[in-house]
């Protein structure tokens, strides 16, 4: 009988220890008070929260705890729910044994926390389920604790193997359990549970696992809705950013449309080509000198395409530093580089479903050329600093004032990218090759700037038209526009005229090369400058600087005049 009593006592002590561990591991705050109002028990949740040991807080008066709670609420309200700091504590009815008291504390903690506790032996048998655990999983307490295989049946089919393997690992390696999984509740439907537990080790072996399970369905749903809301906010922010970029581009391009005014055959041939390629989705490469209206032709193609109702987004590749062009085209993630404080969409994303116009594409760095080639081939890209591959549906129209064949020969432009861009080439004629359009353009600009200046112009002097037609216009329509605006500022009568000295001055200043200025023809002047600079075009000591013109304009003239600049490198 003594042996039986000893065994029963050991079993009782083991169960009591298991229940005490469950009380300590529950996230609820559990404490009890004696009849005299002094506190005699705090669980681990309380002790961790208060930052004190059990010895320090035992025999506290209830008023001290209430005051402490009040102070802690002020400091920790952001981290702890107010109702978890309740001073309310149910007392067990009548005298109880230590085991009964532990069971009562556990039930009370679970009631407050809406959490179930359980104990699983190493042989795979649940030897304890709290009342809340039955509720969480939808089992009838009158039928007893379910077996492990039966419990697994209420889990989502895709999570059963995960839980079974997790339990095996815990008993094998003595690790803590912390797992989230789905349950098909017989009455409540789909639920999401989170279980935590600690292994009990005796004689070096895990003998049981004691844990808690919390239904986190509402929290997960709230988190999901919050993420959805944040996603919608971010999408709206991206869309507003996109619309802002496109709108600013539209506003900045309103002055481009006059550049295609004219009836010359050279211009009409270009417009005919644009009309033919517009309905297709082919990539177009527009070549032409600065100021000839390359972007306007690109817009005309876009407007007449099936993408005409979507965005037209332009980017001047020559105007963006080489260190930022990748981010400008493809976007970047937050923290991708110094100064990247937030995620930003690139021009490819902004132009989704529409047209991306790459002006001055010949100025792209080689690294960016490789990335652009990939987009044209694969229709996908990554943001700078990102790992996600993004698909894109964008038509690309590129433009350049450079001789890309020379750039390929010099190794500054990839031939494979050129062939990808040059599917449908369009060459825009410079203004000097369509001089019959100059009177139409002059009339348009005079009316426009006279109205702005509040002046009334009745006639345009014929000699001024003739002088304008004789000039070579290295800056094309844009330069013509500037000359007319300047003349209208000076004119004091109702007759518009242009000082011929302005044109000769512009012509001479744009081609000044010191002693070589005595050379009469444009080709000779350019060749002389290239000889002086050993074939170098750009830079402070390049031919463009000596001629007083932009390097892009000089590159265009070199191409038009079929000058081989590389022959001067050894001069």
C-alpha positions in Angstrom: 0.0 0.0 0.0 2.9 2.3 0.8 4.3 1.7 -2.6 1.0 2.5 -4.3 0.6 5.7 -2.2 4.1 6.7 -3.2 3.4 6.1 -6.9 0.2 8.1 -6.7 1.9 10.9 -4.9 4.7 11.0 -7.6 2.0 11.0 -10.3 0.2 13.9 -8.5 3.4 15.9 -8.2 4.2 15.3 -11.9 0.8 16.5 -13.0 1.0 19.5 -10.6 4.5 20.5 -12.0 3.1 20.2 -15.6 0.1 22.4 -14.7 2.4 25.0 -13.0 4.5 25.1 -16.2 1.3 25.7 -18.2 0.3 28.5 -15.9 3.7 30.1 -16.2 3.9 29.8 -20.0 0.4 31.3 -20.6 0.6 34.9 -21.8 -2.1 36.0 -19.4 -1.4 37.8 -16.1 -2.4 35.5 -13.2 -2.2 36.3 -9.5 -4.1 35.4 -6.2 -4.7 37.0 -2.9 -5.2 35.8 0.6 -8.3 36.7 2.7 -6.3 39.5 4.3 -5.9 41.2 1.0 -2.2 40.4 0.5 -1.0 38.7 -2.7 0.5 35.3 -2.5 1.0 34.2 -6.1 2.2 35.7 -9.4 2.7 33.7 -12.6 5.7 34.1 -14.9 3.8 36.6 -17.2 3.3 38.9 -14.2 6.9 38.6 -13.0 8.4 39.3 -16.5 6.1 42.3 -16.9 6.8 43.7 -13.5 10.5 43.0 -13.8 10.6 41.4 -10.3 11.1 38.0 -8.7 8.4 36.1 -6.9 10.1 36.7 -3.5 10.0 40.5 -4.1 6.2 40.7 -4.9 4.8 38.0 -2.5 3.0 39.6 0.4 2.3 42.8 -1.6 -0.9 44.5 -0.5 -3.4 44.7 -3.3 -3.2 48.5 -3.3 0.5 48.4 -4.2 -0.3 46.2 -7.2 -3.1 48.6 -8.3 -0.7 51.6 -8.0 2.0 49.7 -9.9 -0.4 48.8 -12.7 -1.5 52.4 -13.0 2.1 53.6 -13.4 3.0 50.8 -15.9 -0.1 51.6 -18.0 1.3 55.0 -18.6 4.6 53.7 -19.8 3.6 50.5 -21.6 0.2 51.2 -23.0 1.6 50.8 -26.5 2.8 47.3 -25.8 0.2 45.8 -23.5 -3.6 45.6 -23.9 -5.4 47.5 -21.1 -7.7 44.6 -20.3 -4.8 42.3 -19.6 -3.8 44.5 -16.7 -7.0 44.0 -14.8 -6.6 43.6 -11.0 -9.6 41.3 -11.0 -8.7 37.8 -9.8 -11.1 35.0 -9.1 -10.5 33.0 -5.9 -11.0 29.3 -5.8 -14.2 28.2 -3.9 -13.3 26.7 -0.5 -10.2 24.9 0.6 -8.2 23.2 -2.2 -5.2 21.0 -2.6 -2.1 22.4 -4.4 -3.0 20.4 -7.5 -6.6 21.7 -7.4 -5.3 25.3 -7.0 -3.0 24.9 -10.0 -5.8 23.6 -12.1 -8.0 26.5 -11.1 -5.3 29.1 -11.9 -4.8 27.5 -15.2 -8.5 27.5 -16.1 -8.9 31.1 -14.9 -5.9 32.2 -17.0 -7.2 30.5 -20.1 -10.6 32.1 -19.6 -9.0 35.5 -19.5 -6.7 34.9 -22.4 -9.1 32.8 -24.6 -6.3 30.3 -24.9 -6.1 26.5 -24.5 -3.4 24.5 -22.9 -2.4 20.9 -23.4 0.2 18.3 -22.5 1.6 15.7 -25.0 3.7 12.7 -23.9 6.7 11.4 -25.7 4.6 8.3 -26.8 2.3 10.6 -28.8 -0.6 10.6 -26.3 -2.3 13.8 -25.1 -2.6 13.4 -21.3 -4.1 16.8 -20.7 -6.5 19.2 -22.6 -7.9 22.2 -20.9 -11.6 23.1 -21.5 -10.6 25.9 -23.8 -8.6 23.5 -26.0 -11.7 21.5 -26.7 -13.5 24.7 -27.8 -10.6 25.8 -30.0 -10.5 22.6 -32.0 -14.2 21.7 -31.9 -14.0 18.4 -29.9 -16.6 17.2 -27.4 -15.1 17.0 -23.9 -17.6 14.2 -23.0 -15.8 12.0 -25.6 -12.4 12.5 -23.8 -9.2 13.8 -25.1 -8.7 12.9 -28.8 -5.7 10.9 -29.9 -2.9 12.6 -31.8 -4.0 11.1 -35.2 -7.6 12.3 -34.6 -6.4 15.8 -33.6 -4.4 16.0 -36.8 -7.6 15.3 -38.9 -9.0 18.8 -38.0 -5.9 20.5 -39.3 -5.7 21.8 -42.8 -4.4 19.0 -45.1 -1.4 21.0 -46.2 -0.4 21.6 -42.6 -0.7 18.1 -41.1 2.7 16.9 -42.2 4.3 20.1 -41.0 2.9 19.7 -37.5 3.7 15.9 -37.3 7.3 16.6 -38.3 7.6 19.5 -35.9 6.5 17.4 -33.0 8.9 14.6 -34.0 11.8 17.1 -34.1 10.8 18.6 -30.7 11.0 15.2 -28.9 14.2 14.4 -30.8 16.1 17.6 -30.4 14.4 19.2 -27.3 13.6 22.5 -29.1 10.8 24.9 -28.2 7.7 24.8 -30.4 6.4 28.0 -32.0 4.2 27.3 -35.0 1.2 28.8 -36.9 -1.2 26.5 -38.8 -4.8 26.3 -40.1 -7.7 24.4 -38.7 -10.9 23.2 -40.3 -13.2 23.8 -37.3 -16.4 21.7 -37.5 -18.6 24.6 -36.4 -16.6 27.8 -37.1 -15.0 26.9 -40.4 -11.5 28.0 -41.3 -9.5 29.2 -38.3 -5.8 30.0 -37.8 -4.0 28.8 -34.6 -0.7 29.6 -33.0 0.9 27.1 -30.6 3.9 27.5 -28.4 5.3 25.0 -25.9 8.3 23.9 -23.9 9.7 20.4 -23.8 10.0 18.8 -20.3 13.4 17.0 -20.0 13.9 14.2 -17.4 17.1 12.2 -17.2 18.3 13.8 -20.5 15.2 12.9 -22.5 12.1 14.8 -23.5 9.3 13.2 -21.6 6.5 15.5 -22.6 5.6 18.8 -24.3 3.6 21.4 -22.5 2.1 24.2 -24.5 -0.7 26.7 -25.2 -2.8 27.3 -28.3 -4.3 30.6 -29.3 -6.9 31.3 -32.0 -5.3 34.2 -34.0 -7.8 34.2 -36.8 -9.1 37.7 -36.1 -5.6 39.1 -35.7 -4.5 37.5 -39.0 -7.5 38.8 -40.8 -6.9 42.3 -39.3 -3.2 42.1 -40.4 -4.2 40.9 -43.9 -6.7 43.8 -44.2 -4.1 46.2 -43.0 -1.6 44.9 -45.5 -4.2 45.2 -48.2 -5.0 48.7 -47.2 -1.3 49.6 -47.2 -1.0 48.0 -50.6 -3.9 50.0 -52.0 -2.4 53.2 -50.5 1.0 52.4 -52.0 -0.6 51.6 -55.4 -2.5 54.9 -55.2 0.7 56.8 -54.3 2.5 55.1 -57.3 -0.4 56.0 -59.6 -0.4 59.6 -58.5 3.4 59.7 -58.9 3.0 58.2 -62.3 0.3 60.7 -63.4 2.4 63.6 -62.0 5.4 62.6 -64.1 3.3 62.1 -67.2 1.5 65.4 -66.7 4.7 67.3 -66.2 6.1 65.7 -69.3 2.9 66.6 -71.3 3.1 70.2 -70.0 6.8 70.5 -70.8 6.2 69.2 -74.4 3.4 71.6 -75.5 6.0 73.7 -77.3 7.1 70.8 -79.5 4.2 70.7 -81.9 5.2 73.6 -84.1 8.3 71.8 -85.2 6.5 69.7 -87.8 4.8 72.6 -89.5 5.5 72.5 -93.2 4.6 71.1 -96.6 8.0 70.1 -98.0 8.3 66.7 -99.5 11.1 65.8 -97.1 8.8 66.4 -94.1 5.8 64.7 -95.8 7.9 61.6 -96.4 8.7 61.4 -92.7 5.0 61.8 -91.7 4.0 59.1 -94.2 6.5 56.6 -92.6 5.2 57.6 -89.1 1.6 56.9 -90.1 2.6 53.5 -91.5 4.5 52.3 -88.4 2.1 53.8 -85.8 -0.6 51.0 -85.8 2.1 48.3 -85.2 3.9 47.6 -82.0 7.4 47.8 -83.6 10.3 49.5 -82.0 11.2 52.8 -83.8 14.6 54.5 -84.0 14.3 58.2 -85.0 17.5 59.9 -86.1 18.0 63.6 -86.6 19.8 66.7 -85.5 19.0 68.6 -82.4 15.8 70.7 -82.7 14.3 68.8 -85.7 11.3 67.5 -83.8 12.2 63.9 -82.9 10.0 63.8 -79.8 7.0 65.2 -81.8 7.3 62.4 -84.3 7.4 59.9 -81.5 4.2 61.5 -80.0 2.5 61.3 -83.3 3.3 57.6 -83.6 2.0 57.0 -80.1 -1.2 58.9 -80.6 -2.0 56.9 -83.7 -1.2 53.5 -82.1 -3.4 51.1 -80.1 -1.6 52.5 -77.0 -2.7 56.1 -77.8 -5.0 56.3 -74.8 -2.2 55.2 -72.4 0.8 57.0 -71.1 3.6 58.5 -73.2 6.6 58.8 -71.0 9.8 60.4 -72.2 13.3 60.5 -70.7 16.4 62.4 -72.0 19.2 59.9 -71.5 21.9 62.6 -72.0 20.5 64.8 -69.3 20.7 62.2 -66.5 24.0 61.4 -64.7 25.3 57.9 -65.6 25.1 56.9 -61.9 21.4 57.6 -61.8 20.2 56.5 -65.2 19.5 52.8 -64.2 17.3 54.1 -61.3 15.6 56.5 -63.6 14.7 53.8 -66.1 14.0 50.8 -63.9 13.2 52.4 -60.5 14.8 51.4 -57.2 14.0 49.9 -53.8 14.2 51.6 -50.5 17.8 51.6 -49.3 19.2 50.5 -52.7 21.8 53.3 -52.5 22.6 56.3 -50.4 19.7 58.7 -50.5 17.1 56.1 -51.6 14.8 56.8 -48.7 11.8 55.1 -50.3 10.8 52.9 -53.2 10.5 54.7 -56.5 9.0 53.6 -59.8 11.1 53.8 -63.0 10.1 55.1 -66.4 9.3 51.6 -67.7 6.7 51.1 -64.9 5.3 54.6 -65.5 4.9 53.8 -69.2 3.2 50.4 -68.6 0.7 49.7 -71.4 1.9 52.8 -73.2 5.0 54.2 -75.0 8.5 55.0 -73.6 10.4 57.5 -75.5 14.2 57.3 -75.0 15.7 60.5 -76.3 19.4 60.7 -77.0 19.7 56.9 -76.5 23.2 57.0 -77.9 24.4 58.6 -74.7 23.5 55.6 -72.5 26.3 54.1 -70.5 27.3 50.5 -71.6 26.0 49.0 -68.4 22.6 50.6 -69.0 22.6 49.4 -72.6 22.9 45.8 -71.4 19.9 46.3 -69.1 17.9 47.9 -71.9 18.7 45.1 -74.3 17.4 42.6 -71.7 14.1 44.5 -71.4 13.7 44.6 -75.2 14.5 40.9 -75.5 12.8 39.4 -72.4 10.2 42.1 -71.5 11.3 42.0 -67.9 13.6 43.9 -65.5 14.5 44.3 -61.9 14.5 47.6 -59.9 17.8 48.7 -58.6 18.4 47.0 -55.3 15.5 44.6 -55.9 15.3 40.9 -56.5 11.8 40.7 -58.0 11.6 40.2 -61.7 9.0 42.6 -63.1 7.2 42.0 -66.4 6.5 45.0 -68.7 4.3 45.8 -71.6 5.8 48.9 -73.2 6.5 50.1 -76.7 9.9 51.7 -77.0 10.6 54.6 -79.4 14.2 55.8 -79.3 15.8 58.8 -80.8 19.4 60.0 -81.3 21.4 62.8 -82.9 24.5 60.8 -82.9 26.0 58.6 -85.6 25.4 55.2 -84.0 27.4 53.3 -86.6 30.5 55.4 -85.6 29.7 54.8 -82.0 29.6 51.1 -82.6 32.9 51.2 -84.3 34.3 53.2 -81.4 33.0 50.7 -78.9 30.7 53.1 -77.1 27.4 51.6 -78.3 26.5 47.9 -78.5 25.7 46.6 -82.0 23.1 44.1 -80.6 21.2 46.9 -79.0 21.3 49.0 -82.1 19.7 46.2 -84.2 17.0 45.8 -81.5 16.2 49.5 -81.7 16.6 49.9 -85.4 13.6 47.8 -86.4 11.9 50.8 -88.1 14.3 53.7 -88.7 13.1 57.2 -89.5 15.5 60.0 -90.5 14.3 63.5 -89.8 15.6 66.2 -92.3 17.3 69.3 -90.9 15.7 72.7 -91.5 18.3 73.6 -94.1 17.0 70.7 -96.3 13.4 71.9 -96.2 13.8 75.7 -96.6 10.5 76.0 -98.3 8.9 75.4 -94.9 10.7 78.4 -93.3 8.0 81.0 -94.4 5.3 78.9 -92.7 7.3 78.5 -89.5 8.2 82.2 -89.4 4.5 83.2 -89.8 3.5 80.9 -87.0 6.3 82.0 -84.6 5.7 85.7 -85.3 2.0 85.4 -84.5 2.7 83.4 -81.4 5.3 85.7 -79.8 3.7 89.0 -81.0 0.5 87.9 -79.1 2.6 87.1 -76.0 4.4 90.5 -76.2 1.1 92.4 -76.8 2.3 93.6 -80.2 0.5 93.8 -83.5 2.5 92.7 -86.6 0.8 93.3 -90.0 3.6 92.3 -92.4 6.8 90.4 -92.5 9.6 91.9 -94.5 10.5 89.8 -97.6 14.2 90.4 -97.3 14.0 89.0 -93.8 12.4 85.8 -95.1 15.1 85.5 -97.8 17.8 86.0 -95.2 16.3 83.3 -93.0 16.2 80.9 -95.9 19.8 81.5 -96.7 21.0 80.7 -93.2 22.1 77.0 -92.5 20.3 76.7 -89.1 22.6 74.4 -87.2 20.1 74.6 -84.3 17.2 73.8 -86.7 13.6 74.9 -85.8 14.5 75.6 -82.1 17.1 78.1 -83.2 14.7 79.7 -85.7 12.2 80.0 -82.8 14.8 81.8 -80.6 15.8 84.3 -83.4 12.2 85.3 -84.0 11.4 85.7 -80.3 14.5 87.9 -80.0 13.6 90.0 -83.0 10.1 90.6 -81.7 11.5 92.0 -78.5 13.5 94.6 -80.5 10.9 95.6 -83.2 9.1 98.8 -82.7 6.8 98.9 -85.8 4.0 96.8 -87.2 6.5 95.2 -89.7 8.5 92.2 -88.6 12.2 92.1 -89.7 15.4 90.3 -88.7 18.8 91.9 -88.5 21.0 90.0 -91.0 24.0 90.6 -88.8 22.5 88.4 -86.1 22.5 85.5 -88.5 26.0 86.1 -89.7 27.2 86.5 -86.1 25.5 83.2 -85.0 27.0 81.5 -88.0 30.5 82.8 -87.3 30.4 82.3 -83.5 29.1 78.7 -83.9 32.1 77.8 -86.1 35.0 79.8 -84.7 38.3 77.8 -84.7 41.0 80.6 -84.5 43.1 80.6 -87.7 40.9 78.0 -89.3 38.0 80.5 -89.3 39.2 81.7 -92.7 38.1 78.3 -94.2 34.9 78.9 -96.1 33.0 75.7 -96.2 31.4 74.0 -93.2 33.0 70.6 -93.9 36.5 72.2 -94.0 35.8 74.0 -90.7 34.8 70.8 -89.0 37.7 68.8 -90.5 40.1 71.5 -89.4 38.7 71.4 -85.8 39.0 67.6 -85.8 42.6 67.8 -86.9 43.4 70.2 -84.1 41.8 68.0 -81.5 43.1 64.7 -83.0 39.5 63.5 -83.7 38.1 64.3 -80.3 34.6 65.8 -80.5 33.4 66.4 -76.9 35.0 67.8 -73.8 36.6 71.2 -73.0 39.4 70.6 -75.6 37.2 68.9 -78.2 36.2 70.0 -81.7 32.7 71.0 -80.5 34.1 73.5 -78.0 36.4 75.0 -80.6 33.5 75.3 -83.0 31.2 76.8 -80.3 28.4 74.2 -80.7 27.0 71.3 -78.7 28.9 68.1 -79.2 25.6 66.4 -80.1 25.1 68.9 -82.9 28.6 68.4 -84.2 28.2 64.6 -84.2 25.1 65.1 -86.3 26.9 67.3 -88.8 29.8 64.9 -89.0 27.3 62.1 -89.8 25.4 64.3 -92.4 28.6 65.4 -94.1 30.0 61.8 -94.0 33.2 62.9 -92.3 35.3 60.1 -90.9 36.5 61.6 -87.6 38.6 58.5 -86.8 41.1 59.5 -89.6 42.2 62.4 -87.5 43.2 60.4 -84.4 46.7 59.9 -85.7 47.2 63.3 -87.2 
